[in-house]
Amino acid sequence: MGTCTNRIFNQILASVLLPRQNVFGLSNINSAFKLFSPLISAAPRPNSENPDMLIRTFSSCESRGGHLGNCVPSVVCNAYGGRPSGSCGALAVCCVLFVSKCGEKITLNNTYWRNAPAVSSDTTCSLTVVLDNNLVEQRRRRSCQVRLDFKSFSIAQPNAATGQCDSDYFQVGGAVNKVPVICGDNEDQHMYLEAPSSTTEFMMLLKFGVSTVIRKWDIRISLIPCGSDVLAPRDCLQYFTKLTGIGTVKSFNWKDAAGMRQLAEMDYKICFRNELINKQSQKAIRICYTQCDTQTDGRSFHLSGLADTYFSSNGAINCPSDFLLIPNGFNPQFPTDVSDRYCGGALNPAVAEGPPVTVCSTTKDFNIMYYTNDVEGVAAVEEGNSGFCLNYEQRIA
């Protein structure tokens, strides 16, 4: 498509899409696509020598800065308030959308929700994610889930005595699956939100109490298509899809530092995709968990008991309130040591108290469940609980 055609193409778009007010009404954008879709259809198709001619409207792309965006014509990027960062086709740019204003509605895949430069105490900030397959930017694929990736996240810590998020908290509404209220430090965590229908809205709310803490967050919002290989199984708040090697899973607000607190009222499922792990295309038959190494004063497993508890506890009688459930978990060195529920100060399925060991499970689908009650009642007992950090690995044997 020549320079003259490019100019006409952008003029047509600009006349319909601009000015940029009322972007999220989207009637302007739908009208624009009726005009420019014939131009895209008439554009020269790529061949093996010139693949850059392909127009991949609203497909994912990676920007020069490493952020994920959407591949769209530059004028469409401007209409959505995005930032062009690199090209992804003859007429397209990688458009990255950052939102830092409270109360917005977003409809684009790969949107980043960030804090404003200053966040005041005793306020709220919300963002609504709209799923609607009738919207032009979502027409390529119907979305069944939304994934939130916490690139950074730091708000006030929970109550040290109870684990409750009394000052600041993050809450999600509109999901079918259980989504707990969280607070504290949650960088590199993620959540999956299950949509109740093909047309729905999720509201994310941040509530700030009176605190001197510096709040910051950067959450990437991804729309997960139905049938995607990264679509989480039903009722899974987290879904790990590491193809090979060792991964890490940790409870919300776990950090390798002294004084960290496990959050109260957690009740969710963490799932792991069963991976092909060798050249013979064999799937793993077991998944194994080992406590993370800590570099400072953090505790990689402490779900109940006094702060100086460093030995294990397991079973329904010993772990009635706060526990990690690993279905049919066993010690691969002593396979007769088997338990489902784990608490105390170490991960170990032995009947007697013991130090940390590797615990494996062959029960599929691979998953663990994390549960904490509203409060254990005795502050001295509750204050030592820091949650868990585990390295996991899928194995043939």
LINPE-V785531 format. One line per field, one symbol per residue. ss: DSSP state (h for helix, s for strand, l for the rest). Layout:
ss = ???
This chain:
ss = llhhhhhhhhhhhhhhhlllllhhhlhhhhhhhhhhhhhhhhllllllllhhhlllllsssslllllssssslhhhhhhlllsssssssllssssssssllllsssllllssssllllllllsssssssssllllhhhllllssssssssssssllllllllllllllsssssllllllllsllsllllssssslllllssssssssslllllllssssssssssllllllllllsssssllllllssssllllllllllllllllsssssslllsllllllsllsssssslllllllllsslllllllllsssllllllllsssssssssllsssssssssssllllllllllllllssslllllssssslllllllhhhhllllsssssssssll
